[in-house]
Amino acid sequence: MKRFPYTYSQFTRHGRKVWYFRKSGKCIRLPNHPDTPEFKDAYIEALTGTPFVKKETVIMVKGNLDWIVNQYLQSPSFTSLKENTKRNLKSILYRLMKESGKVQVSRITKQVIQKAVDKRSDKPAVANAFLSTMAVVFKWAVSRGLVKSNPTSGISRQPWKTKGFHTWTIEQIEQFRKHHPIGTKARLAMEMMLFLGLRRSDVMRVGIQHIKDEVMSIQTQKTGVYVHIPIAPALRECINATPYSGEVFLTTSHGTVFSHAISFGIWFKKQCKKAGLPDECRCHGLRKSGATILANAGASSYELMAMYGWSKSTMAEVYTKDADRKKLASATVNILAKNI
């Protein structure tokens, strides 16, 4: 099923059609029909490795960890969060409820949390995500008088260094363009991410209604910030040459909107593979590539913030400082050469 990769259907001996997810290993039964919210939630959780929990089968006791977590998940503090944030929290909390849900929160001390963090120290990102999630839940529980203290207070995050997503090179961009000509959905997707600097969760939502007087305006999902980006001539050429219908420019092969950013990412990864690009070339790398090109061309931190919807200058300065270092190094070498 192209709309939901790695899924397939079978008929039971009673003639009922049922759906399964299988990417690697054992099959996972998906609930209901693909058009239902329950199916989509279960699909995303299976795709991201999150165990699907049927809330109605869980018996919770007041004072246990699963009861506290369930109270938090039903609170406005959680339901008002961005969809991606809620999904990430649920991924960790559901797994935690399965493993330690019956533990009384009164027995969860600072030492218990520290031990749990240390247990995950071989994967710093996982350890830090666990600590952050527990901190959120216990901070909320303290504010509601459900627990007396926050056992995560004073516990340090695990040191973690990563290069992050690969930044596309100019050569890789040209290779993608050579394989996917103007007029294809793949080419339009790449140019939109490069010229608009949008995350995959935003670029998949862009349509003609977001463009007025050759300026694209949209509220970003992750931060809620509105960005206003002029349409570059090269991007306008791609938009005009690519057929579309409905309210979005980028659709599946069936002409429907992408159900989730993950689905869009899987589709775009396949387009990169068709172009002969390495596996490291992903959606977010185009956003980094655009920011790098702009910084090297002299764009300021505030200009990058306006372009990419960053509310703080921290991320913008990563690019501008790197560009400044390159310029200073070049100038220093020239000074050295003139004086030798």
C-alpha positions as CSV (number, residue, x, y, z in Angstrom):
1,M,0.0,0.0,0.0
2,K,1.8,3.1,-1.3
3,R,0.1,5.5,1.1
4,F,1.3,3.5,4.1
5,P,4.6,1.8,3.1
6,Y,5.4,-1.6,4.7
7,T,1.7,-2.5,5.1
8,Y,-0.4,-5.2,3.5
9,S,-3.8,-6.8,3.9
10,Q,-5.2,-10.3,4.2
11,F,-8.7,-11.8,4.5
12,T,-9.5,-13.9,7.6
13,R,-11.4,-17.2,7.3
14,H,-14.5,-15.2,8.1
15,G,-14.0,-13.0,5.1
16,R,-12.9,-10.0,7.1
17,K,-10.1,-7.8,5.7
18,V,-7.3,-7.1,8.2
19,W,-4.1,-5.0,7.9
20,Y,-0.5,-5.7,9.0
21,F,2.7,-3.8,9.2
22,R,6.0,-5.5,8.5
23,K,9.3,-3.7,7.9
24,S,11.6,-6.2,9.5
25,G,11.0,-9.1,11.9
26,K,7.5,-10.1,13.0
27,C,4.3,-8.7,11.7
28,I,2.3,-6.1,13.6
29,R,-1.5,-6.2,13.4
30,L,-3.0,-2.7,12.7
31,P,-6.5,-1.8,14.0
32,N,-9.5,-0.9,11.9
33,H,-9.3,0.6,8.4
34,P,-6.6,2.8,6.9
35,D,-8.9,5.8,6.9
36,T,-9.4,5.8,10.6
37,P,-7.3,7.8,13.2
38,E,-6.6,4.6,15.1
39,F,-5.0,3.0,12.1
40,K,-2.8,6.0,11.4
41,D,-1.7,6.2,15.1
42,A,-0.8,2.6,15.2
43,Y,1.0,2.8,11.8
44,I,3.2,5.7,13.0
45,E,4.0,3.9,16.2
46,A,4.9,0.7,14.4
47,L,7.1,2.6,11.9
48,T,9.0,4.4,14.7
49,G,9.3,1.3,16.9
50,T,6.8,2.4,19.5
51,P,4.6,-0.4,21.0
52,F,0.9,0.1,20.4
53,V,-0.9,0.3,23.7
54,K,-4.7,-0.3,23.9
55,K,-5.7,2.1,26.7
56,E,-9.0,0.3,27.4
57,T,-7.2,-2.9,28.4
58,V,-4.9,-1.2,30.9
59,I,-6.0,-1.4,34.6
60,M,-4.4,1.5,36.5
61,V,-4.1,2.0,40.2
62,K,-4.0,5.5,41.7
63,G,-0.5,6.4,42.8
64,N,1.2,4.1,40.3
65,L,3.4,5.5,37.5
66,D,1.0,4.5,34.7
67,W,-1.8,6.3,36.5
68,I,0.3,9.5,36.8
69,V,1.3,9.2,33.1
70,N,-2.3,8.7,32.1
71,Q,-3.4,11.7,34.1
72,Y,-0.7,13.8,32.3
73,L,-1.7,12.6,28.9
74,Q,-5.2,13.7,29.4
75,S,-4.2,17.1,30.8
76,P,-4.2,20.4,28.8
77,S,-0.5,20.6,29.5
78,F,-0.1,17.7,27.1
79,T,-3.0,18.0,24.7
80,S,-2.0,21.6,23.9
81,L,1.5,20.6,22.7
82,K,2.5,20.3,19.0
83,E,1.7,17.0,17.3
84,N,5.3,16.0,16.9
85,T,6.1,16.8,20.5
86,K,3.1,14.7,21.7
87,R,4.1,11.8,19.5
88,N,7.7,11.8,20.8
89,L,6.5,12.0,24.4
90,K,4.0,9.2,23.9
91,S,6.6,7.0,22.3
92,I,8.7,7.1,25.4
93,L,5.9,7.1,27.9
94,Y,4.0,4.2,26.4
95,R,7.2,2.1,26.6
96,L,7.8,3.2,30.1
97,M,4.2,2.3,31.2
98,K,4.7,-1.2,29.7
99,E,8.0,-1.7,31.6
100,S,7.4,0.1,34.9
101,G,3.8,1.2,35.0
102,K,2.9,-0.7,38.2
103,V,5.7,1.0,40.2
104,Q,4.4,3.4,42.9
105,V,5.6,6.9,42.2
106,S,6.5,7.3,45.9
107,R,9.3,4.7,45.3
108,I,10.7,6.6,42.3
109,T,13.6,8.5,43.9
110,K,16.4,10.5,42.5
111,Q,18.6,7.4,42.8
112,V,16.1,5.4,40.8
113,I,16.1,8.0,38.0
114,Q,19.9,8.3,38.0
115,K,20.2,4.5,37.7
116,A,17.7,4.5,34.8
117,V,19.7,7.2,33.0
118,D,23.0,5.3,33.6
119,K,21.4,2.2,32.2
120,R,20.9,4.0,29.0
121,S,24.3,5.7,28.9
122,D,25.5,3.7,26.0
123,K,22.9,5.6,24.0
124,P,23.2,9.2,25.2
125,A,20.3,10.5,23.0
126,V,18.0,7.9,24.5
127,A,19.1,8.6,28.0
128,N,18.6,12.3,27.6
129,A,15.2,11.8,26.0
130,F,14.2,9.6,28.9
131,L,15.4,12.1,31.5
132,S,13.6,15.1,29.7
133,T,10.4,13.2,29.5
134,M,10.4,12.1,33.1
135,A,11.2,15.7,34.1
136,V,8.2,17.0,32.2
137,V,5.8,14.5,33.8
138,F,7.1,14.9,37.4
139,K,7.1,18.7,37.1
140,W,3.5,18.6,36.0
141,A,2.7,16.1,38.8
142,V,4.3,18.3,41.4
143,S,2.3,21.4,40.2
144,R,-0.9,19.3,40.6
145,G,-0.1,18.0,44.0
146,L,0.1,14.4,42.8
147,V,3.7,14.0,44.0
148,K,5.7,15.8,46.7
149,S,8.9,16.3,44.8
150,N,10.5,16.0,41.3
151,P,13.1,13.1,41.4
152,T,14.7,14.4,38.2
153,S,16.0,17.6,39.7
154,G,19.7,17.9,39.8
155,I,20.4,15.0,37.4
156,S,22.7,15.9,34.6
157,R,22.2,15.0,31.0
158,Q,24.6,12.6,29.3
159,P,27.3,14.2,27.2
160,W,26.5,13.7,23.5
161,K,28.2,15.0,20.4
162,T,26.8,14.5,17.0
163,K,27.3,16.0,13.6
164,G,23.6,15.9,13.0
165,F,22.2,15.5,9.5
166,H,24.4,15.5,6.5
167,T,24.5,18.9,4.6
168,W,24.0,18.4,0.9
169,T,26.8,19.5,-1.3
170,I,26.3,21.5,-4.5
171,E,27.4,18.5,-6.5
172,Q,24.7,16.3,-4.8
173,I,22.0,19.0,-5.5
174,E,23.1,19.0,-9.2
175,Q,23.0,15.2,-9.3
176,F,19.5,15.2,-8.0
177,R,18.5,17.8,-10.6
178,K,20.0,15.9,-13.4
179,H,18.1,12.7,-12.5
180,H,14.7,14.5,-11.7
181,P,13.9,17.0,-14.4
182,I,11.7,20.1,-13.9
183,G,8.1,19.0,-14.0
184,T,8.4,16.1,-11.6
185,K,7.2,16.0,-8.0
186,A,10.6,14.9,-6.8
187,R,12.3,18.0,-8.4
188,L,9.6,20.3,-7.0
189,A,10.0,18.8,-3.5
190,M,13.8,19.3,-3.5
191,E,13.6,22.9,-4.8
192,M,11.0,23.8,-2.3
193,M,13.0,22.6,0.6
194,L,16.1,24.3,-0.7
195,F,14.6,27.6,-1.6
196,L,12.0,27.9,1.1
197,G,14.1,26.3,3.9
198,L,11.1,24.4,5.2
199,R,11.1,21.2,7.3
200,R,9.4,18.2,5.7
201,S,6.4,18.6,8.0
202,D,5.8,22.1,6.5
203,V,6.8,21.6,2.8
204,M,4.2,18.8,2.4
205,R,1.5,21.3,3.4
206,V,2.4,24.1,1.0
207,G,-0.1,25.0,-1.7
208,I,-1.2,27.8,-3.9
209,Q,-3.2,29.4,-1.0
210,H,0.1,30.1,0.8
211,I,1.5,32.2,-2.0
212,K,0.5,35.9,-2.5
213,D,2.4,38.5,-4.5
214,E,5.2,35.9,-5.1
215,V,5.7,35.5,-1.3
216,M,5.1,32.2,0.5
217,S,3.7,32.6,4.0
218,I,3.1,29.7,6.4
219,Q,3.0,28.9,10.1
220,T,5.6,26.3,10.9
221,Q,4.4,23.2,12.8
222,K,7.4,22.8,15.0
223,T,7.7,26.3,16.4
224,G,4.5,28.0,15.4
225,V,6.5,30.8,13.9
226,Y,5.2,32.4,10.7
227,V,7.7,32.6,7.8
228,H,7.4,34.8,4.7
229,I,9.7,33.7,1.9
230,P,9.9,35.3,-1.6
231,I,9.5,32.7,-4.4
232,A,12.8,32.5,-6.3
233,P,12.5,32.5,-10.2
234,A,14.0,28.9,-10.3
235,L,11.3,27.7,-7.8
236,R,8.6,29.5,-9.7
237,E,9.7,27.7,-12.9
238,C,9.3,24.3,-11.1
239,I,5.9,25.2,-9.6
240,N,4.5,26.3,-13.0
241,A,5.9,23.1,-14.7
242,T,4.6,20.6,-12.2
243,P,0.9,19.4,-12.4
244,Y,-1.0,19.5,-9.1
245,S,-4.6,19.5,-7.9
246,G,-6.2,20.3,-4.6
247,E,-4.6,22.5,-1.9
248,V,-1.0,21.2,-1.8
249,F,1.7,21.0,-4.5
250,L,3.2,17.7,-3.3
251,T,1.0,14.6,-3.2
252,T,1.4,10.8,-3.3
253,S,1.3,8.8,-6.5
254,H,-2.4,8.4,-5.9
255,G,-2.9,12.2,-5.8
256,T,-3.6,12.3,-2.0
257,V,-1.8,14.3,0.6
258,F,0.9,12.7,2.6
259,S,-0.5,11.3,5.8
260,H,2.6,12.3,7.9
261,A,6.0,13.8,7.6
262,I,7.5,10.4,8.1
263,S,5.7,9.1,5.0
264,F,6.9,12.1,3.1
265,G,10.5,11.5,4.3
266,I,10.3,7.9,3.2
267,W,9.1,8.9,-0.3
268,F,11.8,11.6,-0.7
269,K,14.5,9.1,0.5
270,K,13.4,6.8,-2.4
271,Q,13.8,9.8,-4.9
272,C,17.3,10.4,-3.6
273,K,18.1,6.7,-4.0
274,K,16.8,6.8,-7.6
275,A,19.2,9.7,-8.3
276,G,22.1,7.6,-7.0
277,L,22.7,9.7,-3.9
278,P,24.1,8.2,-0.7
279,D,21.8,7.2,2.1
280,E,22.9,10.3,4.2
281,C,21.1,12.7,1.8
282,R,17.8,13.4,3.6
283,C,15.2,16.2,3.7
284,H,16.7,18.1,6.6
285,G,20.1,18.1,4.9
286,L,18.7,20.5,2.2
287,R,17.6,22.9,4.9
288,K,21.1,22.8,6.3
289,S,22.6,23.2,2.8
290,G,20.5,26.3,2.1
291,A,21.5,27.9,5.5
292,T,25.2,27.1,4.8
293,I,25.0,28.7,1.3
294,L,23.3,31.8,2.7
295,A,25.8,32.2,5.6
296,N,28.8,31.8,3.3
297,A,27.2,34.5,1.0
298,G,27.1,36.9,3.9
299,A,23.6,36.5,5.3
300,S,23.3,37.7,8.9
301,S,21.9,35.7,11.9
302,Y,18.7,37.7,11.8
303,E,18.3,37.1,8.1
304,L,18.7,33.4,8.7
305,M,16.2,33.5,11.6
306,A,13.6,35.2,9.4
307,M,14.2,32.6,6.6
308,Y,14.1,29.5,8.7
309,G,11.7,30.4,11.5
310,W,14.2,30.2,14.3
311,S,13.0,32.2,17.4
312,K,16.5,32.4,18.9
313,S,19.8,33.3,17.3
314,T,21.6,30.2,18.6
315,M,21.0,28.0,15.5
316,A,21.6,30.9,13.1
317,E,24.9,31.6,14.7
318,V,26.1,28.0,14.1
319,Y,26.1,28.8,10.4
320,T,27.2,32.5,10.5
321,K,30.1,31.8,12.9
322,D,31.3,28.9,10.8
323,A,31.2,31.2,7.7
324,D,33.1,33.9,9.6
325,R,35.8,31.4,10.6
326,K,36.3,30.5,7.0
327,K,36.6,34.1,5.9
328,L,38.9,35.0,8.8
329,A,41.1,31.9,8.0
330,S,41.3,33.0,4.3
331,A,42.2,36.5,5.2
332,T,44.8,35.3,7.7
333,V,46.5,33.1,5.1
334,N,46.6,36.1,2.7
335,I,48.3,38.2,5.3
336,L,50.8,35.5,6.0
337,A,51.5,35.1,2.3
338,K,52.2,38.8,1.9
339,N,54.6,38.9,4.7
340,I,56.7,35.8,3.9
